């Protein structure tokens, strides 16, 4: 697997009654692959991983493997509470066709540094799949920082970090500490251009679900130093990218997909569809982005 490029965190499409919409999920995956993404991640937090049953998660991974069909690498989010469940999930997702894992910290307990090292070491040795460490201390209260990564540097299957601490300085700290030992991906949509300037090789993006071709173009321009192309796009899309950092990012990104390509916007409780002034505000941002991108094209 080449750890470069845009890897969308795929939303799991649902029907109005809350049931899985496998056909719509596959159509969404096919759309982003056809528009040039470098990899696909199913069952991220954005994919409502924690709201699905294990049978539903298995269905999503199997369906994704069918539609990706080797065109790009397929990663699967792994979000579990216990170490035993996490190691079993790693083996299970490999059997279902995943080619890599994006591993959350324990989602039921805030591990300290020693426990975090033990967690990632256990999951990493449960299979031979390459692993992207999902570092999102804002959401999960666990920061996979430089000392933790130093303790894990001997684990060959830990190959990538999705950096979502919100501190742009962390990227330089990682490169200073490790060189190219770990691939570093930006995990925050509204920090992608800054992150590219500091050397990240990839981007795990939410809004690429709505605008895959545009996000790939932005990433490539930023990576290549083409600011004449990247800056106008980034400034235009940043209000929409800010939606990726809100607690309601699942609702917001699904709404953007709905307006851009007609994908279902349904979410599973306890999430509820946005309404009232919040919906009006987000609709305005999405429509302004659509219109602006049309003008730029």
N, C-alpha and C positions, 0 to 999 in steps of 0.2 A: 504494500500500500504506500502511495506517495502522499505525505502529509502536507499538501499544499492546496490552495484554492478555497472555493466557497462550498461549505457543507451545510445545507439547510437543516434546521431542527424541524422536522415535519410535524404538522398538526394532524391529530387523529380525527378523521371526519366522522360525524355522528348524524343520525337521523333525528327528526323532531321528537320521537319518543325516547331518545337516548341510546338506541341500539347502534352498534357499529355500522358505519356505511363503508363497507370494504371497497366497493366499486369507486366511490368518490375519493377514498384514500389512495387507491392505486392510480387514479387519474391525476391526482395532485403530484404524486411521485413521478409519474411519467412526464408531466409538464415541466418540472424543474430539471430533470435529467435532459430532456430535449432542449432546454434553454441553457445548457452549458455548465451546470454545477459539477464540482469535482468529486463529490461524495454525497451520501444521504444518511441522515440520522433519524431513525424512527424511535418512538417511545422516549423522547426527551421530556423534561418537565412540561414544555409547551405541548407535547402530545398527550397530556393528561394521564401520564403513566400511573400515578398513584390512584386515579379514579377508575382504573380498569381492573377487571378480574385477570387472573393468570391465564385463563383460557383465551380471553380477548387479546392479551398481549401476544400470546403465541400466534393467534390469527393474524395480527398486524405484521409480525415479523415474517411469517410465511408468505403473506400477500405481497409484502414489500420485496422479498427475495424473488418472487415470481415476476414482478413487473420490472425490477432493476435488471435482472437477467445478466449480471456481469458487466453491465455498461460502465458502472462506477462502483467504488467500494460501498458496501452497506454496513453501517454501524447501528448498534442497538443501545439505547439507554438502559442502564441497570440501576434501579433505585429500590433498595431493600432496607430492611431494618436490622436483621441479624446477619452475622457473618455466614452462618450455615445456609440461609436462604440466598445470600449473595453469591456464594460459590456454586450452589446448585443452579442458580439462574445463569451464571456464566457458561456452564456446560450446556444447559438447555438451549440458550440462544445460539450457540455455535451449531448445535445439531439442527436447528431450524433454518440455518443459512446465513446468520450474521457473520461478517468478516472482521469485525472489530467491535469494541464495546466503549461506551462513554459511561464511566462509572461515577456515580454520586457517592458522597460520604453516607454513612448510615442516616436514614431519614427519620429515625425515631429517637436518636441520642446524639448529643453533641460530644463527640470524641475529643480527648486531649491529644497532644502530639504523639505520644507513645501508642495510643489506641488507633489513631489515624494511620500511622505507619503499619500497624498490624493488620488493619482492615484492607488497605490497598495491597499489601503483600499477599494476603490470603486470597483475594479475588484474582490477583494477577497470576498466581500459581495454580488456579483451578482449571485453567485451560491455556492453550497456546495462542489465543487471540490477542492481537495488539490492543492496548488500552489507552484511551484519552481520559485523563483525570479531569473531572468536572469540578473546578474550583469556584464556588459561588458562596463566599462566606456571608454575604448580605442576606441571602435566602435561607441558608442551612446552618449558619453559625459555626462552621468549621473552615478554617483557612489553611489550605495546603500550601504552606509557605516554604521559603528556601531551606530551613533546617529539616523539614519533613521530606522534601524532595532529595536532599543530600542523603538521608537515611534510606531512601528508596532507589538510589541511583544504580545499584547493582542488579535491580530487577529488570531484565531485558524486555519484558512485555509491556512495561510502562513506558510509552514512547511519546506521549503528547499531553499538553496541558491546555485545557480550555480556560483561559484566564478571564475571570469575571469578578475580580475583587473591586473593580471600579477605580482602582488606583493605577493610573497610567504609568507611574514610576516602576511598578512591579515588573513590567516587561523588560526593562533595562537591567533590573536586579537579577532576573532569571538568566539573561544572556551573560551577564558578568560572572554569575556563579557557575554556570553549566556549559557555556558555549553552545554547541549544537547537540548536546546530550538529549535534550527534550525538544520536540517541535512545540512551538508556542502559537496557539490560535487565539484570536480575539473572540470573546464570547458576548460582547455588548455591541449592539448595532450602532449606537451613537458614539462609539469610540473607534470605529474601524479605520478611518483615515489617519488618525493620530497613531494607532497601533501599527499600521503599515509603515509609517515613517520610522518607527522604532524597530522594525524588522520581523514582525510576525509573518508566518508563512501561510496562515489560513484563517478562516472566519466561519464560526458557527453562528448562523444568522436566523432570526425569526421572520423578519419581513421579506426575506427572499422567497417565502411561500407565496407572497402576493406578487412580487416583482423580480422573478429570477433572472431574466436577461439583463435588466437594469443593474441589479446588484452584482452580477458577474462583471459587467462592464465597469462599474465603479471600482470593484476590487482590482481588476487588471490595470486600470488607469492609475490607481493609487500605488500599486506595487511597482509599476513601471516609471513612476515619477512624472506622469502626465497630468500635472495639476490643472492645466487648461481644460481638460475633460473632467477630472475628478471633483474639483472644487464646486463648480456650479451644480453638479448632481448631488453632492454631499449636502450642500446648503439647502437645496430644495427638499431632499428626502429626510433631513434630520428631524423635523417635527414628527414625521411618521416613525422614524427610528426611536424617538423618545418613548413611543408607546410600548416598545419592547422592554422597557425597564420598569413598567408599572405593574402593580400586583394583579391587574386585570389584563395582562398581556395576552393571555389565551383568547379572551373575548375580542380584544382589539385586533389582533392579527387575523383571527378568523373572519372578522367583519371586513377587514381589508381584502382578504381573499374573495369574499362574497361579492364585493363591489367590482373587483378587478376581473374575476374570471367565473363568477357564479357559483363558487363552492359553497357548501352548506355552512352556516355560521353557528350551528347548534353546539352547545357545550353540555357537560354533565354536571348535575348538582354535586357538591354545594355551589359550584359556579352557576350563575344565572346570566341570561342575556342582558346586555346593558340596555338602558332605556332612558328616557327623559333628556335632561340637559347634557348628561354625560354622552349619550349616544349622538346627540346633535353635534357636540364638540368634536367627537372622533370622526363622525361622518364628514365634517368640514375639512379636517386634516387630510383624510383619505382622498376626498374629491379634489382638493387643492393639489395634492401630490400627483394624482392621475392627470390633471390638466397641465401641470407644470412639466411633467415628463413628456407629454405630447408636444409641448412647445419646444422642448430641448431636442427632440428626436429629428 
